[in-house]
Amino acid sequence: MRRARRVNRELARLYPDAHCELDFTSPLELLVATILSAQCTDKRVNQVTPKLFARYPSAADYASADREELEGLIRSTGFYRSKTNSILGLGRKLCDEYGGDVPGDLDDLVRLPGVGRKTANVVLGNAFGVPGLTVDTHFGRLVRRFRWTEETDPVKVEHAIGGLFPPKDWTLLSHRLIWHGRRVCHSRRPACGACELARWCPSFGEGPTDEDTAAALVRNGPFS
């Protein structure tokens, strides 16, 4: 626990501006953007959502949307047919059961079409200020490399990491790990020799340890 919290303090120093890299102005916009981000970059989603949000400003607009038009607007995010199904169903369920508003409760959120715990925690943490851990691929990879847990199931990872940190740290911890995973601790070739967390990382050496070689692997953000 002490080592994990030390790493979090160092992450806070490295990424003082860490935040959700999806653009949004409301819980509904963040919910839709997060659904679109599955198997897609935040950068691409942010290119698509301005026109999408202008066309469909409310849950009722999504509920009554023309399928072909909606598919056309989100096509470049990939898996657009299944995402369209989720967004249409989402709009209808929000209108039928929540008065068109996005609920601020985990149990309610995960009952919505296309919404799992990861998406729900993104919305809770960033739109409602409710602490949540976003266990995406970057988060899972880094916590295992740091040996904070050996779990691979996202729900088990969430519970294991939640036990190491107070809830008030969860949302920002998620952002910091994701930022570090996107910039330095890559899946195939982590930039170990350029990583400022190397002294606390039991996985040091999985990537190049030579400083110059590793520095060439570092990707500078932002990724939005």
C-alpha positions in Angstrom: 0.0 0.0 0.0 2.8 2.4 0.9 4.5 1.8 -2.5 1.3 2.2 -4.4 0.5 5.5 -2.7 4.1 6.7 -3.4 3.6 5.9 -7.1 0.3 7.8 -7.0 2.0 10.9 -5.5 4.7 10.7 -8.3 2.0 10.3 -10.9 0.3 13.5 -9.5 3.6 15.3 -9.9 4.1 14.1 -13.4 0.5 14.7 -14.6 -0.9 17.6 -12.5 -3.4 18.4 -15.2 -4.7 14.8 -15.7 -8.3 14.7 -16.8 -10.8 12.9 -18.9 -9.7 13.5 -22.5 -13.2 13.2 -23.9 -14.9 16.5 -24.6 -18.3 17.0 -23.0 -20.5 19.6 -21.3 -23.1 17.4 -19.6 -23.5 13.9 -18.2 -25.4 12.9 -21.3 -22.7 14.1 -23.6 -20.0 12.2 -21.6 -22.1 9.1 -21.5 -22.5 9.0 -25.3 -18.9 10.0 -25.9 -17.7 7.1 -23.6 -19.9 4.6 -25.5 -18.4 5.9 -28.8 -14.8 5.5 -27.3 -15.0 1.7 -27.2 -12.3 0.4 -29.7 -11.7 4.0 -30.8 -9.4 6.9 -29.8 -10.6 9.8 -27.8 -9.2 12.1 -30.5 -11.5 10.5 -33.1 -14.5 10.7 -30.8 -13.8 14.3 -30.1 -13.8 15.0 -33.9 -17.3 13.3 -34.2 -19.1 14.6 -31.2 -19.5 18.3 -31.9 -21.8 17.7 -34.8 -23.5 14.8 -33.0 -24.2 16.8 -29.8 -25.5 19.7 -31.8 -27.9 17.4 -33.7 -29.1 15.5 -30.6 -28.9 17.7 -27.5 -31.3 15.6 -25.4 -32.1 12.0 -24.5 -35.4 12.5 -26.4 -33.6 13.4 -29.5 -31.6 10.2 -29.4 -34.7 8.2 -28.6 -36.4 9.5 -31.8 -33.3 9.6 -34.0 -33.2 8.2 -37.5 -31.0 5.2 -37.4 -29.3 5.8 -40.8 -28.6 9.5 -39.9 -27.1 8.5 -36.5 -25.0 5.8 -38.0 -23.6 8.2 -40.6 -22.6 10.6 -37.9 -20.7 8.1 -35.8 -19.5 5.7 -38.6 -15.8 6.7 -38.2 -15.7 5.6 -34.6 -16.1 2.0 -35.6 -18.6 -0.7 -34.7 -21.2 2.0 -35.5 -24.1 -0.3 -35.8 -23.8 -1.7 -32.3 -23.1 1.8 -31.0 -26.1 3.1 -32.7 -28.2 0.4 -31.1 -26.8 1.3 -27.7 -27.4 5.1 -28.1 -31.0 4.6 -29.5 -31.8 2.3 -26.6 -30.1 4.6 -24.1 -32.2 7.5 -25.2 -35.4 5.5 -24.9 -34.6 4.1 -21.5 -33.6 7.5 -20.1 -36.9 9.0 -21.3 -39.0 6.1 -20.1 -37.4 5.6 -16.7 -35.4 8.7 -15.7 -37.3 11.6 -17.1 -34.6 12.1 -19.8 -31.9 12.6 -17.2 -28.7 10.6 -16.8 -28.8 8.9 -13.3 -26.0 9.5 -10.9 -26.0 6.0 -9.4 -23.8 3.1 -10.5 -26.6 0.5 -10.3 -28.9 2.6 -12.5 -26.2 3.4 -15.0 -25.2 -0.2 -15.6 -28.8 -1.0 -16.5 -28.6 1.4 -19.5 -27.9 -0.1 -22.9 -24.2 -0.1 -23.8 -23.1 0.9 -20.3 -20.9 -1.3 -18.2 -19.0 -0.5 -15.0 -16.1 1.2 -16.8 -18.4 3.6 -18.6 -20.5 4.1 -15.5 -17.4 5.0 -13.4 -16.2 7.4 -16.1 -19.6 9.3 -15.9 -19.8 9.1 -12.1 -16.3 10.4 -11.6 -16.2 13.1 -14.2 -19.8 14.3 -14.6 -21.1 13.8 -11.0 -18.0 14.0 -8.8 -18.7 10.5 -7.4 -15.4 8.6 -6.9 -14.9 5.7 -9.4 -12.1 3.6 -10.9 -12.0 3.4 -14.7 -10.5 0.0 -15.4 -9.6 0.2 -19.0 -6.7 -1.6 -20.8 -4.2 1.0 -19.7 -5.3 1.0 -16.1 -5.3 -2.8 -15.9 -1.9 -3.1 -17.6 -0.2 -0.6 -15.2 -1.6 -1.9 -12.0 -0.4 -5.4 -12.9 3.0 -4.1 -13.9 3.2 -2.3 -10.6 2.2 -5.6 -8.9 -0.7 -3.9 -7.1 -2.8 -6.8 -8.1 -2.6 -10.0 -10.3 -6.3 -9.9 -11.1 -7.3 -9.7 -14.7 -11.1 -9.5 -14.4 -12.0 -5.7 -14.5 -14.4 -5.9 -11.5 -11.9 -7.8 -9.4 -9.2 -5.3 -10.4 -11.5 -2.4 -9.4 -12.1 -3.9 -6.0 -8.4 -4.7 -5.4 -7.2 -1.3 -6.3 -10.0 0.4 -4.5 -8.7 -1.2 -1.3 -5.3 0.5 -1.7 -6.5 4.0 -2.0 -9.1 6.2 -0.3 -12.2 6.8 -2.5 -11.3 10.5 -2.9 -8.3 9.5 -5.0 -10.0 7.0 -7.3 -11.0 9.3 -10.2 -7.7 11.2 -10.5 -5.7 8.0 -10.0 -7.6 6.5 -13.0 -6.7 9.5 -15.1 -3.1 9.5 -14.1 -2.6 5.8 -14.8 -4.3 6.2 -18.2 -2.2 9.2 -19.1 1.0 7.3 -18.1 -0.1 4.2 -20.0 -0.7 6.3 -23.2 2.5 8.3 -22.9 5.2 6.0 -21.4 4.1 2.6 -20.2 2.9 1.2 -23.5 1.6 -2.4 -23.9 4.3 -3.7 -26.3 7.4 -1.6 -25.6 7.2 0.4 -22.4 9.7 3.3 -22.3 11.3 1.9 -19.1 14.6 3.9 -19.5 12.7 7.2 -19.7 10.1 6.4 -17.0 10.3 8.5 -13.8 8.6 5.8 -11.9 11.3 3.2 -12.7 12.7 3.0 -9.2 9.3 1.9 -7.8 8.4 -0.4 -10.7 9.0 -4.2 -10.2 8.5 -4.6 -14.0 11.4 -2.3 -14.9 13.1 -3.9 -17.9 10.1 -5.1 -19.8 10.9 -2.4 -22.3 14.2 -0.7 -23.4 16.2 0.5 -20.4 18.6 2.6 -22.5 17.6 6.2 -21.9 17.9 7.4 -25.5 16.1 4.3 -27.0 13.3 4.7 -24.4 12.9 8.4 -24.9 12.1 7.8 -28.5 9.1 5.7 -27.4 7.6 8.4 -25.3 4.4 9.9 -26.8 3.6 13.4 -26.0 -0.1 14.3 -25.3 -2.6 15.5 -25.4 -4.4 12.6 -27.0 -7.8 14.4 -27.3 
